[in-house]
């Protein structure tokens, strides 16, 4: 009885005393503002809040617990496996969590089925996630002598404080972890293991080669089923397959990993993207410049890249004159030097400098992913040099420019994040903390003034300033990081930039770093998947293909192609002695917007029978009418196809087989 009276109430106890129904739904709790397990102490007087499915933190806790479930299953099936790290990936659209392992024998794809089956067994056992706290020295002895996991010992050594925590699950698994976790494995309702990948311990290619198992987890089976359907659709759209098939890009081992070869079709599409952006920027008052691919080390020392960005830069190049050069990882120092070529007045600002410039960053081989992570890529980079009173207006102008560009490609749903400093690691950043406070407040104020909803994300700022990150939702609901808008007081200070103010005294300008596509490579990868390779008419390398039904129609087909090319369309003829079904199938595989079938009637009446990739058979029409309508789609950068507009008597189509 006395022991019962002396027992400290847990978070679960406190929640039950207030609302048993909410307590039953709780995954974890917040006690006096700190996330804890339901079994954690919650003394009388402490503020206790339930973490349920609706809470922002719930999915991360749920997926982190599922990662522990995965590791426990692996240890039951493969004793002797050493553990790496296993975080939740709440923001990743492709995965929900992963865990890194160092197995005695490499896992195979078939092992994933066995591991997932074991995870379901552990769920049915209704095992508790048991928190263990002990002195740091004792925890080190446990993982060194009993668990025999030197990797975990590294992490424990680095953890501050005298007391550290771990979690047990089942008979085999214990993991050094801060938590919190779910109370029981039975709370995990819907999960799936997805893939195997390689990973280096702590991201260091000189360390142990781990095996990473990716998975995902959702609160309900229906959510998981929807994710699996989306994943299957994503496989069909995978740019790593479609890109080479459509002649857009390739990689070569002899050229080097992560270095893109733009093939003719891809170069054409990229040129269309460049021209569109150039039109927008000219109208918005930007000046175009070109700058070198390399720069003296003095440039990167001044900018701070040498100190804060060294690991992402390629090795230095020593030259015979004793100078040291560096492939550029960013363009900002070059544009700063453009600014410095003449004295600037307050009347000259804003000065908007733009360049479609290639940069080089040392991406590790383990993070390669087609066009999305490459070592050489071209940014649509711009730097705006402004006065302090121009911040809000210029941010709004950039936002308008970004909205116009993204909506043209069909990205109507744009999510905005305000990326700020990591308050726990301020050494990562340059400049005065007070200036950072002003920068972050200025970006937030500009977004508020423009009525833009945004999420504040700590730790994602650039080393020289906070930024606005633009993320788009694609055609199948996935989120992609693309453009960025960064506000920077620090580089103008480091390079001692000036303009002469109305008072005839020197003042320091402010910089806005801005990329709307982000990079042409990444944007192209996203576009391929967004459109599933079906680029709109204005971007398609071949806009129409003329398909003669038989050889006797070839001469007319060539004439149609020449007439349409003269009108300004990009057209090819398929004169092969193949069946019409085969020709149509080939045009479909190449994602060509229009197939123009010509047979006896079309030759006699000088028509083309139009098959629209999106809307099917449109009917027959004069060549000039088709040209006018197709050119209008291209001129307006429409994402639509042609619709049937002809009168019934004119809407005859050549008799051809239906598409395969």
Order of alpha helices (4+ residues) and beta strands (2+ residues): alpha-alpha-alpha-beta-beta-beta-alpha-beta-beta-alpha-beta-alpha-alpha-beta-beta-beta-beta-alpha-alpha-beta-beta-alpha-beta-beta-alpha-alpha-beta-beta-alpha-beta-beta-alpha-beta-alpha-beta-beta-beta-alpha-beta-beta-beta-alpha-beta-alpha-beta-alpha-beta-alpha-beta-beta-alpha
